Amino acid sequence: MTLPKVDYTIQLRGRYQAKIRVPEKIRKHWDGQEVYQKSLKTSDPKIAEKEVRRLRAIMDTQLEQAKAEEGWQALARHLPPDQKALLDGAGGLSGLIKQFQDGKAALAFIEAGAPADAGTFDMEDGPDGAPVKVLTDIFTNPEELQVAVAEHRAASAAVRAQTNARGRILRQVGQDVDLVGDVFSLRDLVEDWAPSVDVHTAENARTYVRRFTEYHGEIALQALTDDQLREFTDALKGLPKIQSGKRREMTFQQLIADTKRVGDAVVKYDTRKKYFDMLRGLMSHAVARGFVKVDPWAHMKLVKPKGKHSAEKPRRAFTAEEVGKILDFVEGSNAEQYGVSTIDRWAPWIAAHHGLRIQETCQLRTCDFKDIDGVWSMQITDEGDHQKTKNAASVRWVPVHPALIAAGLRGVVEARPADAFAFKEWGRYSRRLEELTPDDRGRVSAKYGKRFKTLLRSKLKIEDTKAVFHSFRHRFKDACDNVNISDAHRRYLSGRANEDATEDGYGDGAGMRYLLDSLEQVDPMRE
């Protein structure tokens, strides 16, 4: 006997069987089946149709949930490591939502039980289930009341910080949740400040704030204290010097523990001071923007430990022999990496004869070269996209060293397109010349920096770790001193601030011809 047709069913032995294709995203809920097929145990078309609608409604709900999960998981991939750790620790979105809701409930309970002047209270459920205070003790000693209030405030602040930390993550993965109280924190502040600085500086600041937040929790600006900054900078003493690889994903506490476990070297005073200065600077911005009225860290200083005057410097100058070895190699190599128009060919030559930093060298554009007063000159600037300088003194026009012109630099630059980077690089995977491109921190020097390290250590066997690209800058300073050019010219050529900060703000500096007279005396390959 043939039964009336019902969508998403087949007929077998006079009964209906469901036959519904299962979307791939929800097959885990249906034992991995591509098609769900099961007897409905009825020959009534109305009952069969009703059961099919129920099954399809379940699938539709599961599909919507799967799409929503894909959405928050995509957003979660951009969370910093400490927030990812909280999300993973909660078992995913639903677990984090529960923790957040539990935290808000706990906070309401704690705050309802705040000590009063009259005495202390226990909390009990009232007739409607809401917490109510029940007096348990009368304070006879004002100091006892003060201690109780302090303990309560500390507990409340801790729960609030934990709850809001989870709430922030929920917001970042698309959940509409309300945080508790005044929650404008350092994380919000750094985003307000970031557009005023370059990408690299902003990323550093986010890292420093992230570490502070991992240590202390999410704290409103109004609640920050000097104790917190002091405790954090003290804790930094245990931070490892090297934080690459897997350590990038570790939280502050995990980093400290891992460093102790393997006995690695820890950061020195200069690194701690970078953290300290950045955090203090952010609070100054908070005052300037009106987010807080008083800067709790304005009076604080980081005490520098007394060191030995004879202590070795972390970097050294290249010797004249090493400079010659490097320049001879990049000029004489037949490898495409050191082709006549590449940064690998010219960066060592420019840095050796001008003392430029690696980013200043790599970011040079064709428009940064021109004749000034009959002298072919070069500009170090932060005007263009992906160009940056260390400070105002670093921005300058200088004559190009005659040795670079003799080596063919002018012809290479003038053959490049207008406003392009002055040099190309050999693509490791494309096996062809490519334009320089910035990394995710806005640096066009990142890939070249790794290749230069390989050149030193593997190809030229200059294995002293104190010898780095910046060693060219140290060598340039020594080469200037060797021929006794004036301190004012040396500082200007290398982009260092004048020792007299007031005087530094006057005039336009020496003319190109006079600077060229000084520069052409400088030979980094002469002892």
C-alpha positions as CSV (number, residue, x, y, z in Angstrom):
1,M,0.0,0.0,0.0
2,T,1.3,3.4,-1.0
3,L,1.1,6.2,1.7
4,P,0.7,9.9,1.0
5,K,4.0,11.6,0.2
6,V,5.6,13.5,3.1
7,D,8.8,15.6,2.5
8,Y,12.1,14.3,4.0
9,T,10.7,10.8,4.4
10,I,10.7,7.5,2.6
11,Q,8.3,4.6,2.9
12,L,9.3,1.2,4.1
13,R,6.9,-1.7,4.9
14,G,3.9,0.6,5.1
15,R,5.6,3.1,7.5
16,Y,7.3,6.4,7.2
17,Q,11.1,6.7,7.7
18,A,12.8,10.1,8.2
19,K,15.6,10.8,5.6
20,I,17.1,14.2,6.2
21,R,20.5,15.4,5.0
22,V,22.6,16.6,8.0
23,P,24.6,19.8,7.4
24,E,28.4,19.2,7.8
25,K,28.7,21.7,10.7
26,I,26.4,19.8,13.0
27,R,27.2,16.1,12.1
28,K,29.0,15.7,15.4
29,H,25.6,15.9,17.0
30,W,24.3,13.1,14.8
31,D,27.0,10.5,15.1
32,G,28.8,11.9,12.1
33,Q,26.0,10.8,9.7
34,E,25.7,12.6,6.4
35,V,22.1,11.5,6.2
36,Y,19.8,10.9,9.2
37,Q,17.5,8.0,8.5
38,K,15.3,6.4,11.1
39,S,11.8,4.8,11.3
40,L,9.1,7.2,12.5
41,K,7.0,4.1,13.5
42,T,3.8,5.5,12.0
43,S,1.8,5.3,8.8
44,D,-0.1,8.5,9.6
45,P,1.1,11.3,7.3
46,K,0.2,14.0,9.8
47,I,2.2,12.4,12.6
48,A,5.1,11.8,10.2
49,E,5.1,15.4,9.1
50,K,5.0,16.7,12.6
51,E,8.0,14.5,13.6
52,V,10.0,15.6,10.6
53,R,9.3,19.3,11.5
54,R,10.6,18.6,15.0
55,L,13.8,16.9,13.7
56,R,14.5,19.7,11.3
57,A,13.9,22.4,14.0
58,I,16.5,20.7,16.1
59,M,18.9,20.7,13.2
60,D,18.2,24.4,12.5
61,T,18.9,25.3,16.1
62,Q,22.1,23.4,16.1
63,L,23.2,25.0,12.8
64,E,22.6,28.5,14.2
65,Q,24.6,27.6,17.3
66,A,27.4,26.3,15.1
67,K,27.5,29.5,13.1
68,A,27.5,31.6,16.2
69,E,30.3,29.4,17.6
70,E,32.3,30.0,14.4
71,G,31.8,33.7,14.8
72,W,33.1,34.0,18.4
73,Q,36.0,31.5,17.7
74,A,37.1,33.7,14.8
75,L,37.1,36.8,17.1
76,A,38.9,34.8,19.8
77,R,41.9,34.2,17.5
78,H,42.8,37.8,17.9
79,L,42.7,37.9,21.7
80,P,46.0,38.4,23.5
81,P,47.4,35.3,25.3
82,D,46.2,36.2,28.8
83,Q,42.6,36.6,27.5
84,K,42.8,33.4,25.4
85,A,44.0,31.6,28.5
86,L,40.9,32.7,30.5
87,L,38.6,31.7,27.6
88,D,40.3,28.3,27.2
89,G,40.3,27.8,31.0
90,A,36.6,28.3,31.1
91,G,36.0,25.7,28.5
92,G,34.9,28.1,25.8
93,L,32.2,30.7,25.4
94,S,29.4,29.1,27.5
95,G,31.8,28.4,30.4
96,L,33.1,32.0,30.3
97,I,29.5,33.3,30.3
98,K,28.7,31.2,33.4
99,Q,31.9,32.4,35.2
100,F,31.0,36.0,34.4
101,Q,27.4,35.6,35.7
102,D,28.7,33.8,38.8
103,G,31.1,36.6,39.4
104,K,28.4,39.3,39.2
105,A,26.3,37.3,41.6
106,A,29.2,36.9,44.0
107,L,30.0,40.6,43.8
108,A,26.4,41.5,44.6
109,F,26.4,39.2,47.6
110,I,29.7,40.6,48.9
111,E,28.6,44.2,48.5
112,A,25.3,43.6,50.1
113,G,27.3,42.4,53.2
114,A,29.5,45.5,53.6
115,P,30.3,46.2,57.2
116,A,28.4,49.1,58.8
117,D,29.4,51.4,61.6
118,A,27.2,49.5,64.0
119,G,28.8,46.1,63.6
120,T,29.3,43.1,61.4
121,F,26.6,41.0,59.6
122,D,26.0,37.6,58.2
123,M,24.0,37.2,55.0
124,E,20.8,35.2,54.9
125,D,18.1,34.6,52.3
126,G,15.1,36.8,52.8
127,P,11.5,35.9,52.1
128,D,11.8,36.7,48.4
129,G,15.2,34.9,48.1
130,A,17.2,38.1,48.1
131,P,20.2,38.4,50.5
132,V,19.5,40.3,53.7
133,K,21.9,41.4,56.6
134,V,21.6,39.9,60.0
135,L,23.5,41.6,62.8
136,T,25.9,39.2,64.4
137,D,28.3,41.4,66.4
138,I,28.6,45.0,67.7
139,F,32.0,46.7,67.2
140,T,33.4,48.0,70.4
141,N,36.8,48.8,68.8
142,P,37.0,51.3,65.9
143,E,40.1,49.5,64.7
144,E,38.2,46.3,64.3
145,L,35.7,48.1,62.1
146,Q,38.6,49.6,60.0
147,V,40.1,46.2,59.4
148,A,36.8,44.7,58.5
149,V,36.0,47.5,56.0
150,A,39.5,47.1,54.4
151,E,39.1,43.4,54.1
152,H,35.7,43.8,52.5
153,R,37.0,46.3,50.0
154,A,39.9,44.1,49.0
155,A,37.6,41.1,48.5
156,S,35.2,43.2,46.5
157,A,37.9,44.7,44.3
158,A,39.4,41.3,43.6
159,V,36.1,39.8,42.5
160,R,35.2,42.9,40.5
161,A,38.5,42.7,38.6
162,Q,38.1,39.0,37.9
163,T,34.5,39.5,36.7
164,N,35.3,42.4,34.5
165,A,38.3,40.7,33.0
166,R,35.9,37.9,31.8
167,G,33.3,40.5,30.7
168,R,35.9,42.2,28.5
169,I,36.6,39.0,26.7
170,L,32.9,38.3,26.2
171,R,32.6,41.8,24.6
172,Q,35.5,41.1,22.3
173,V,33.9,37.9,21.0
174,G,30.6,39.6,20.3
175,Q,28.6,39.2,23.5
176,D,26.6,42.1,24.8
177,V,27.3,42.2,28.5
178,D,27.4,45.0,31.1
179,L,30.6,45.3,33.1
180,V,30.6,46.2,36.8
181,G,31.2,49.8,37.9
182,D,34.0,52.1,36.6
183,V,35.9,49.8,34.3
184,F,37.9,52.2,32.1
185,S,41.3,50.6,32.5
186,L,44.9,50.7,31.2
187,R,43.8,48.5,28.3
188,D,41.2,51.2,27.3
189,L,43.7,54.0,27.9
190,V,46.4,52.5,25.6
191,E,43.9,52.3,22.7
192,D,43.0,56.0,23.2
193,W,46.7,56.9,23.2
194,A,47.9,54.5,20.4
195,P,46.9,56.7,17.4
196,S,49.4,59.4,18.5
197,V,52.4,57.1,18.1
198,D,53.9,54.7,15.5
199,V,52.7,51.1,15.3
200,H,55.8,49.6,16.9
201,T,55.5,51.9,20.0
202,A,51.8,51.2,20.3
203,E,52.4,47.4,20.2
204,N,55.1,47.7,22.9
205,A,52.7,49.6,25.1
206,R,50.0,47.0,24.6
207,T,52.4,44.3,25.7
208,Y,53.5,46.3,28.8
209,V,49.8,46.9,29.7
210,R,49.0,43.3,29.1
211,R,51.7,42.1,31.5
212,F,50.5,44.6,34.1
213,T,47.0,43.3,33.7
214,E,48.1,39.7,33.9
215,Y,49.8,40.4,37.2
216,H,47.2,42.7,38.9
217,G,43.9,42.0,37.0
218,E,41.6,44.4,35.2
219,I,41.7,47.5,37.4
220,A,39.9,50.8,36.7
221,L,42.2,53.8,36.3
222,Q,40.6,55.5,39.3
223,A,41.6,52.5,41.5
224,L,45.3,52.3,40.5
225,T,47.8,52.9,43.3
226,D,51.5,53.4,43.7
227,D,51.8,50.0,45.4
228,Q,50.6,48.3,42.3
229,L,53.2,49.9,40.0
230,R,56.0,49.2,42.6
231,E,55.0,45.5,43.0
232,F,54.8,45.0,39.3
233,T,58.2,46.5,38.5
234,D,59.7,44.4,41.3
235,A,58.0,41.3,39.8
236,L,59.6,42.2,36.4
237,K,63.0,41.1,37.9
238,G,61.9,37.5,37.2
239,L,60.9,38.1,33.6
240,P,63.1,36.2,31.1
241,K,65.4,38.1,28.8
242,I,64.3,36.0,25.8
243,Q,60.5,35.8,25.3
244,S,60.3,34.5,21.7
245,G,58.8,31.2,20.4
246,K,56.3,29.5,22.8
247,R,56.9,32.1,25.4
248,R,55.0,34.7,23.4
249,E,51.8,32.9,24.3
250,M,52.6,32.6,28.0
251,T,51.1,34.8,30.7
252,F,53.2,36.8,33.0
253,Q,53.0,34.3,35.8
254,Q,53.8,31.4,33.4
255,L,56.9,33.3,32.1
256,I,58.2,33.8,35.7
257,A,57.7,30.1,36.5
258,D,59.3,28.9,33.3
259,T,62.3,31.2,33.8
260,K,62.8,29.8,37.3
261,R,62.4,26.2,36.1
262,V,65.1,26.4,33.4
263,G,67.3,28.9,35.1
264,D,67.3,31.4,32.2
265,A,68.8,34.9,32.3
266,V,66.3,37.6,33.4
267,V,65.7,41.2,32.2
268,K,68.0,43.9,33.4
269,Y,67.2,47.4,34.7
270,D,66.9,49.0,31.3
271,T,64.1,46.7,30.3
272,R,62.3,47.2,33.6
273,K,62.6,51.0,33.1
274,K,61.0,50.7,29.7
275,Y,58.0,49.1,31.3
276,F,58.0,51.7,34.1
277,D,58.4,54.7,31.9
278,M,55.7,53.5,29.5
279,L,53.1,52.9,32.2
280,R,53.9,56.3,33.9
281,G,53.6,58.0,30.5
282,L,50.2,56.4,29.9
283,M,49.0,57.8,33.2
284,S,50.2,61.3,32.2
285,H,48.0,60.9,29.1
286,A,45.1,59.8,31.3
287,V,45.3,63.1,33.3
288,A,45.7,65.2,30.1
289,R,42.6,63.6,28.6
290,G,40.6,64.0,31.8
291,F,40.2,60.3,32.5
292,V,41.6,60.8,36.0
293,K,42.2,64.0,38.0
294,V,45.2,62.8,39.9
295,D,48.1,60.7,38.6
296,P,48.9,58.2,41.4
297,W,52.3,57.4,39.8
298,A,53.6,61.0,39.1
299,H,55.9,61.0,42.2
300,M,57.3,57.5,41.6
301,K,60.9,56.7,40.5
302,L,62.6,53.5,39.6
303,V,65.8,53.2,41.5
304,K,68.7,52.1,39.4
305,P,70.9,49.5,41.0
306,K,74.6,50.5,41.4
307,G,76.7,48.8,38.8
308,K,80.3,48.5,37.9
309,H,81.8,51.2,35.7
310,S,83.9,48.5,34.1
311,A,80.9,46.3,33.2
312,E,80.9,45.2,29.5
313,K,78.5,46.9,27.1
314,P,75.8,44.7,25.5
315,R,77.0,45.8,22.0
316,R,80.3,46.7,20.6
317,A,81.6,48.5,17.5
318,F,82.7,46.5,14.5
319,T,86.5,46.7,13.9
320,A,87.8,48.2,10.7
321,E,88.7,44.8,9.5
322,E,85.2,43.4,10.2
323,V,83.6,46.3,8.3
324,G,85.9,45.6,5.3
325,K,85.1,41.9,5.4
326,I,81.3,42.6,5.4
327,L,81.4,45.2,2.6
328,D,83.7,43.1,0.4
329,F,81.4,40.2,0.8
330,V,78.1,41.9,-0.1
331,E,79.8,43.8,-3.0
332,G,81.5,40.7,-4.4
333,S,78.8,38.1,-4.0
334,N,77.2,36.7,-7.1
335,A,74.1,35.5,-5.2
336,E,70.8,37.2,-6.2
337,Q,70.3,38.1,-2.5
338,Y,73.1,40.7,-2.9
339,G,72.1,42.0,-6.3
340,V,73.0,45.5,-7.2
341,S,69.5,46.9,-6.3
342,T,69.0,45.0,-3.1
343,I,68.9,46.2,0.5
344,D,71.3,43.3,1.4
345,R,73.9,44.9,-0.9
346,W,73.5,48.5,0.3
347,A,72.4,48.5,3.9
348,P,75.9,47.6,5.3
349,W,77.6,50.2,3.0
350,I,75.1,53.0,4.1
351,A,75.2,52.1,7.8
352,A,79.0,51.9,7.8
353,H,79.5,55.3,6.2
354,H,76.6,57.1,7.9
355,G,75.9,55.3,11.2
356,L,72.3,54.8,10.4
357,R,70.1,52.5,12.4
358,I,68.7,49.4,10.6
359,Q,65.2,50.8,10.3
360,E,66.4,54.2,9.1
361,T,68.5,52.4,6.4
362,C,65.8,50.0,5.1
363,Q,63.0,52.6,5.0
364,L,64.9,55.0,2.7
365,R,62.8,56.0,-0.3
366,T,63.9,57.4,-3.7
367,C,62.3,60.8,-2.7
368,D,64.7,60.9,0.2
369,F,67.6,61.6,-2.1
370,K,68.2,64.9,-3.9
371,D,70.8,67.6,-4.7
372,I,71.1,70.4,-2.0
373,D,73.5,73.2,-2.8
374,G,75.2,71.0,-5.4
375,V,75.7,68.1,-2.9
376,W,73.8,64.8,-3.5
377,S,72.1,64.4,-0.1
378,M,70.0,61.8,1.8
379,Q,67.1,62.4,4.2
380,I,66.3,60.4,7.3
381,T,62.7,61.0,8.1
382,D,59.4,59.7,9.5
383,E,57.3,61.5,6.9
384,G,56.2,58.5,4.8
385,D,54.2,55.4,5.5
386,H,56.2,52.8,7.4
387,Q,58.9,55.4,8.1
388,K,59.9,56.1,11.6
389,T,62.8,57.7,13.6
390,K,63.9,57.4,17.2
391,N,63.4,61.0,18.0
392,A,63.3,64.6,16.6
393,A,67.1,64.8,16.3
394,S,67.1,61.7,14.1
395,V,65.2,63.7,11.3
396,R,67.9,65.2,9.1
397,W,69.3,65.8,5.6
398,V,73.0,64.7,5.3
399,P,75.4,64.6,2.3
400,V,75.8,61.1,0.8
401,H,79.3,59.8,1.5
402,P,81.5,60.0,-1.6
403,A,82.4,56.3,-1.2
404,L,78.8,55.4,-1.7
405,I,78.5,57.4,-4.9
406,A,81.8,55.8,-6.1
407,A,80.2,52.4,-5.4
408,G,77.2,53.2,-7.7
409,L,74.5,54.2,-5.2
410,R,73.2,57.2,-7.2
411,G,72.6,55.2,-10.3
412,V,70.7,52.5,-8.4
413,V,68.4,55.0,-6.6
414,E,67.7,57.1,-9.7
415,A,66.7,54.0,-11.6
416,R,64.0,53.1,-9.0
417,P,60.3,54.4,-9.3
418,A,59.5,57.7,-7.7
419,D,58.5,57.4,-4.0
420,A,59.3,53.7,-3.9
421,F,61.6,52.2,-1.3
422,A,65.1,52.8,-2.6
423,F,66.0,49.1,-2.6
424,K,64.4,45.7,-3.2
425,E,65.0,42.3,-1.6
426,W,65.3,38.8,-3.0
427,G,62.2,36.8,-2.1
428,R,63.1,33.6,-0.2
429,Y,60.0,31.7,-1.6
430,S,59.2,33.6,-4.8
431,R,62.9,33.4,-6.0
432,R,62.7,36.9,-7.5
433,L,63.2,40.5,-6.5
434,E,60.4,41.9,-4.4
435,E,59.5,45.3,-2.9
436,L,60.2,45.7,0.7
437,T,57.0,45.3,2.8
438,P,56.4,46.1,6.5
439,D,55.7,43.3,9.0
440,D,52.7,43.4,11.4
441,R,54.6,45.9,13.6
442,G,55.2,48.3,10.7
443,R,58.9,47.6,10.3
444,V,60.4,47.1,6.8
445,S,63.7,46.0,8.4
446,A,62.4,42.8,10.1
447,K,63.3,40.3,7.4
448,Y,66.5,41.9,6.5
449,G,67.6,42.0,10.1
450,K,67.4,38.2,10.3
451,R,69.3,37.8,7.0
452,F,72.1,40.1,8.3
453,K,72.4,38.0,11.4
454,T,72.8,35.0,9.2
455,L,75.5,36.8,7.2
456,L,77.5,37.6,10.3
457,R,77.3,34.3,12.1
458,S,77.1,31.7,9.3
459,K,78.8,33.2,6.3
460,L,81.4,35.5,7.8
461,K,81.9,33.6,11.1
462,I,81.7,36.8,13.2
463,E,80.2,34.9,16.1
464,D,80.5,37.5,18.9
465,T,76.9,38.2,20.0
466,K,77.8,41.8,20.8
467,A,78.5,42.4,17.1
468,V,75.2,43.3,15.5
469,F,73.9,45.7,12.8
470,H,74.0,48.5,15.3
471,S,77.7,47.9,15.6
472,F,78.0,49.9,12.4
473,R,76.7,52.9,14.3
474,H,79.3,52.4,17.0
475,R,82.0,52.1,14.3
476,F,80.9,55.3,12.6
477,K,81.3,57.2,15.9
478,D,84.8,55.8,16.4
479,A,85.7,56.7,12.8
480,C,84.5,60.3,13.3
481,D,86.6,60.5,16.5
482,N,89.7,59.1,14.7
483,V,89.8,62.1,12.3
484,N,88.7,64.5,15.0
485,I,85.7,66.0,13.2
486,S,83.7,68.5,15.3
487,D,81.4,67.2,17.9
488,A,78.5,69.3,16.4
489,H,79.0,67.8,13.0
490,R,79.4,64.2,14.3
491,R,76.1,64.6,16.3
492,Y,74.2,66.0,13.4
493,L,75.5,63.4,10.9
494,S,74.6,60.5,13.2
495,G,71.3,62.0,14.3
496,R,72.1,62.5,18.0
497,A,70.6,65.4,20.0
498,N,72.9,68.3,20.8
499,E,74.2,68.2,24.4
500,D,72.8,71.6,24.9
501,A,69.1,71.0,24.5
502,T,68.3,74.8,24.3
503,E,70.9,75.4,21.6
504,D,69.7,72.4,19.6
505,G,66.5,74.3,18.9
506,Y,68.2,77.2,17.1
507,G,69.2,77.5,13.5
508,D,69.0,75.0,10.6
509,G,72.4,73.3,11.2
510,A,75.6,73.3,9.2
511,G,75.4,73.6,5.4
512,M,75.8,70.5,3.2
513,R,79.1,71.6,1.8
514,Y,80.6,72.0,5.3
515,L,79.1,68.7,6.4
516,L,80.5,67.0,3.3
517,D,84.0,68.3,4.2
518,S,83.7,66.5,7.5
519,L,82.1,63.4,6.2
520,E,84.5,62.7,3.4
521,Q,87.3,62.4,6.0
522,V,85.5,59.5,7.7
523,D,86.6,56.0,6.6
524,P,85.1,53.1,8.6
525,M,87.7,50.7,7.2
526,R,90.7,52.7,8.4
527,E,92.0,52.1,11.9
